[in-house]
Amino acid sequence: MRLRPLLALSALAVAAALAAQSVPNEGQIRLTPSEIAALPADDPGAGTSGLKAIRMTRLYGHPGATGPYTIALHVPPDTKIAAHTHRDGRTAIVVQGAWTFGYGRSANGPDVRTLGPGSFYVEPANLPHFARTGVEGATVYISGFGPSDTEYVE
């Protein structure tokens, strides 16, 4: 019977998080990792690689709309994202796993680094970049000012 109060509390936390997202102008969004994990996934759209295997969650705003946004990308193990650009400049933090990231058109260039949790990087507007995960996958939080897009370079 302890499960019912826990489920009710979890449902309330998710409802509160979703309500907070529906009023982004309020600017008072606070989400714990468990609340973020409980948020519904969006189809990978504007500002993402578009790969169906990647789970995208909007934490704030919308990358397809005008204004600030933050998304969480949950990338499964052994995923490769080909070189692409975005029209908006973005910043990112690796939250979990190992995220191999580089600039340019080729994944074999000298600017490739594997970034672990707590690592920070930027995706300058219109600069080609690429990424991949290893055996553990990765979660990355990306922030920008939309509208965003994704254009593959090859």
C-alpha positions in Angstrom: 0.0 0.0 0.0 3.0 2.3 0.3 3.1 2.4 -3.5 -0.1 4.4 -3.9 1.1 7.5 -2.0 4.4 7.3 -3.9 2.7 7.1 -7.2 0.4 10.0 -6.3 3.3 12.1 -5.2 5.2 11.3 -8.5 2.1 12.2 -10.5 1.8 15.5 -8.6 5.5 16.3 -9.3 5.1 15.6 -13.0 1.9 17.7 -13.2 3.7 20.6 -11.4 6.6 20.4 -13.8 4.3 20.3 -16.8 2.3 23.2 -15.4 5.5 25.2 -15.0 6.5 24.5 -18.6 3.1 25.8 -19.8 3.9 29.2 -18.4 7.5 29.8 -19.5 7.2 33.5 -19.0 6.9 33.0 -15.3 10.6 32.0 -15.2 10.2 29.9 -12.1 11.0 26.4 -13.3 12.9 24.1 -10.9 13.2 20.5 -11.9 15.0 17.7 -10.1 16.6 14.9 -12.2 13.7 12.6 -11.4 11.2 15.2 -12.5 13.1 15.7 -15.7 13.1 11.9 -16.3 9.3 11.9 -15.9 8.7 14.6 -18.5 7.2 13.4 -21.8 9.5 13.0 -24.7 9.0 15.1 -27.8 9.6 13.9 -31.4 13.1 14.8 -32.4 12.4 18.0 -34.3 13.8 21.5 -34.7 17.4 21.7 -33.4 17.9 18.0 -33.0 19.5 15.4 -35.2 16.1 14.0 -36.1 17.2 10.5 -35.2 14.3 8.5 -33.9 16.4 6.7 -31.3 17.3 9.9 -29.5 14.8 10.9 -26.8 14.3 14.7 -26.7 12.7 16.4 -23.7 11.9 20.2 -23.6 13.0 21.7 -20.3 12.2 25.3 -21.2 10.8 27.0 -24.3 10.8 25.3 -27.7 13.6 25.1 -30.2 11.2 25.7 -33.1 9.9 28.9 -31.6 11.4 32.4 -31.2 13.0 32.7 -27.8 15.3 30.9 -25.4 15.0 27.2 -25.0 16.7 24.3 -23.2 16.4 20.7 -24.3 17.6 17.4 -22.9 18.9 14.9 -25.4 19.1 11.3 -24.2 21.3 9.5 -26.7 21.4 5.7 -26.7 24.7 3.8 -26.8 26.7 3.5 -30.0 24.8 6.4 -31.8 26.5 8.5 -34.5 25.3 11.9 -35.4 26.7 13.1 -38.8 28.1 16.6 -39.3 25.4 19.2 -39.3 24.8 22.9 -38.4 22.2 24.9 -36.6 21.3 28.5 -37.4 21.4 29.5 -33.7 24.5 29.5 -31.5 24.0 27.0 -28.6 25.7 26.0 -25.4 25.7 22.5 -23.9 26.5 20.5 -20.8 27.1 16.8 -20.7 25.0 15.5 -17.8 25.5 11.7 -18.0 27.7 9.3 -20.0 30.4 9.9 -22.5 29.8 12.3 -25.4 32.4 12.4 -28.2 32.1 15.7 -29.9 33.9 17.5 -32.6 33.9 20.5 -35.0 34.1 20.2 -38.8 32.8 18.0 -41.5 34.7 14.8 -40.6 34.6 12.7 -37.4 38.3 12.0 -37.9 39.6 15.5 -37.3 41.9 16.7 -34.6 39.1 18.6 -32.8 37.4 15.5 -31.5 37.1 15.1 -27.8 35.3 12.8 -25.4 33.4 14.8 -22.8 32.2 13.3 -19.5 29.6 14.5 -17.0 30.0 18.2 -16.1 31.7 19.0 -19.4 30.7 22.2 -21.3 30.9 23.0 -25.0 29.5 25.4 -27.6 27.9 24.9 -31.0 28.5 28.2 -32.8 25.8 29.2 -35.3 26.4 27.6 -38.7 29.6 25.8 -37.7 29.5 22.1 -38.7 29.8 19.7 -35.8 29.2 16.0 -35.1 28.9 13.7 -32.1 28.7 10.0 -31.1 28.2 7.9 -28.0 30.0 4.8 -26.8 28.7 1.8 -24.9 27.0 3.9 -22.2 25.2 6.5 -24.2 24.9 10.1 -23.0 22.5 12.8 -21.8 23.2 16.4 -22.9 21.4 19.6 -22.0 21.5 22.1 -24.9 20.4 25.8 -24.7 19.9 28.3 -27.5 17.7 31.0 -28.8 15.3 29.8 -31.4 14.1 29.2 -33.9 16.6 26.5 -34.4 17.1 24.0 -37.2 19.4 21.2 -38.3 21.1 21.1 -41.7 23.3 18.1 -42.5 26.4 19.0 -44.4 26.9 15.8 -46.3 
